[in-house]
Amino acid sequence: MISRPICVAAVASALLMAAELVVFAQPGPGESMPGGATQTLPFVSPIFGDNMVLQRGKLDTIWGWSTPGDTVRVQIGDKAATGTAGADHRWQVRIQPPAPGGPYTVKISGDQSVELHNVLVGDVWLCGGQSNMGLPLRFTKNADEEIKSANYPEIRFFTVRGDPAYRPVNVIQGDWRVVSSDTASWISAVGYYFARKVHQEIHVPIGLVIDAVGGSPAEAWASEAALRPLHDFDVPLAELDQLRAEGAPPYGNYVMHWYDRYDIGLKENWAAPQLNDSGWKQVPVPGGFAELGVPTAPAVVWFRKVINLPDPLPPGRAMLSLGEIERMDTVYINGKFVGGSAWVENPCLYFVGSALQPGPNVIAIRVFKTKPDGGFLAKPSDLHLTLGDQTSIPLAGQWKAKLSVDGRPPQPLPIAYENWPVMPTVLYDGMLAPIAPLSITGAIWYQGEQNSPRGYQYRKILPAMIANWRALFGQGNFPFYIVSLPAFMQRSPVPVDGDEWAETRESQAIVAATVPNSCLAVTIDTGDPDSIHSKEKEPVGDRLARCALAEYYGKNVVYAGPTLRSVERVPGAIRLHFAHTDGGLMVKGPKLEEFSIAGKDRKWFWADARIEGDTIVVSSPSVPDPTQVRYAWQSNPAATLFNGAGLPAVPFRTDTWPTKTEGQRPY
């Protein structure tokens, strides 16, 4: 399996965190990745192993592969069951687990024999989503203290390695680990805080299966059968059909296939250090596109430069800094691929030490520019190579360059430019299908950031995905708990009409209210305006755990903040009635905000708001006849309404007026 860094870009304080988050097991340019169909199928699926947690209270399904006709016996404590390998080599056993607790030894015997040791019986929760679900504990608030005190031998976790696939595969990679100060650095922080609270309240072992990939959209986690009836993804699904027919490598994104088809530089290996580039044009970097005749057009340009390094090389970690690049870069040193980023908002930084050598070094950078002012966006001083002894070698100035793709019509462009898995179905096939039908209690889900430009559509995608997961695992309408997006980006001082994150939160709330056995964990009082990866993960896990404790385990726990129940129009004002006001309506902060109000003209003004019992009355002298109210309706609102249990109110709007993302489609 090839492990390649796809983007290690990050703003300064979050550099290491982002580097770890977005490293993704992907083939490098022009390389293929083996899928489950070509792997040697193991006697026991890797989802079962030492230190695992088996689900209590229902039949556990255990499976693997053996010689057709082989009878496989599974024994756990005093429980035993058998199954027979079919013509496809797969055997499957359903077995009643012993009493919760353990540890137990699982004995599996047929043509081969395997023993799984230190196995517990308890509750297994699937943790799905994108990077904020996968974010390891080590990158979060109070990480050192939390890791040091993480001694929970009855909490176990399995992190599914992220491989996209274009057809369902059989096998994933990963292993089960016991939560301790030695292992807790890499557990999902949200999963950890969720499991810890549930375990402390329920006193049964908790197993977490972490199935999350940074930057992934919800449709990547749904099957083709679930998505086709929606007709929102006909274009990418047709592309996927074509890639399957071609036997293309399962990159999981569009842009790498586009390079394979059209990038002359890739086909002719313009990254090779021995390439004769004497005919290339001398151009300035930053810059270079105008000199090649594509000043404003989409284009792929290759840049090459030779630098000389000392002998011996200084010890320590060397880093290449390229600043921000629009839209995508791919970097090679001495012919070795060292990284690539399509994350435009952050500077591109790559650890490159193993690619360097004493003496001459050839740096080759492929830049795909999509906007008139795209390409290298950094100041010249931002382009440099830093050696292990912190010596800085400037890289701005004259480079050799050559145009590879002129993106003007009739040249087709890729469907999307992300170079991580964003295609529909590819993570369902590569990371979810291989672990089903593992017996589980339910799922927690932290995702939506990647879908926020289509926030209104999310209320359509997410229910289809939930139903898809429930059908895949075949265990009824198991609990599915949804994290409402936290605060992010800079706060607007005036009411905003359309906002992608606010509209995504609304869709999340609608799904939680309408899909059976769902619950919403509101996190609007957490977040970071400058980083999509907020370090505040304990409140997220806590509120998901409250959903589980109240809705699944039947505990008398407050699990929701104030939730709009009804609207009453009164002269010159609007009275809002709330459910989930446990302990009364409360204000956290200097005053009650952020309510906005509008009349029939649909012009929004900040409202004066006051609490009256379990209601809030809102009004504004600028709106004498108000008809609609919104609360916390922006990406980073001043959300100060809570209940007495300390849970924040659910952001809402009373209007049904068209939104910014309604009707938005990427294809």
Secondary structure, 3 states (H helix, E strand, C coil): CCCEECCCCCCHHHHHHHHHHHEECCCCCCCCCCCHHHCCCCCCCCCCCCCCEEECCCCEEEEEECCCCCEEEEEECCEEEEEECCCCCEEEEEECCCCCEEEEEEEEECCCEEEEEEEEEEEEEEEEECHHHHCEHHHCCCHHHHHHCCCEEEEEEEECCCCCCCCCCCCCCCCEEEECCCCHHHCEHHHHHHHHHHHHHHCCCEEEEEEECCCCCHHHHCCHHHHHHHCCCHHHHHHHHHHHHHCCCCCCCCHHHHHHHHCHHHHCCCCCCCCCCCCCEEEEECCCCHHHCCCCCCEEEEEEEEEEECCCCCCCCCEEEEECEECEEEEEECCEEEEEECCCCCCEEEECHHHCCCEEEEEEEEEEECCCCCEECCCHHHCEEECCCCCEEECCEEEEEEEEEECCCCCCCCCCCCCCCCCCCHHHHHHHHHHCCCCCCEEEEECCCCCHHHCCCHHHHHHHHHHHHHHHHCCCCCCEEEECCCEECCCCCCCCCCCHHHHHHHHHHHHHHHCCCEEEECCCCCEECCCCCCCCCHHHHHHHHHHHHHHHCCCCCCCCCCEEEEEEEECCEEEEEEECCCCCEEECCCCCCCEEEECCCCCEEECEEEEECCEEEEECCCCCCCCEEEECCCCCCCCCEEECCCCECCCEECCCCCCCCCCCCCC
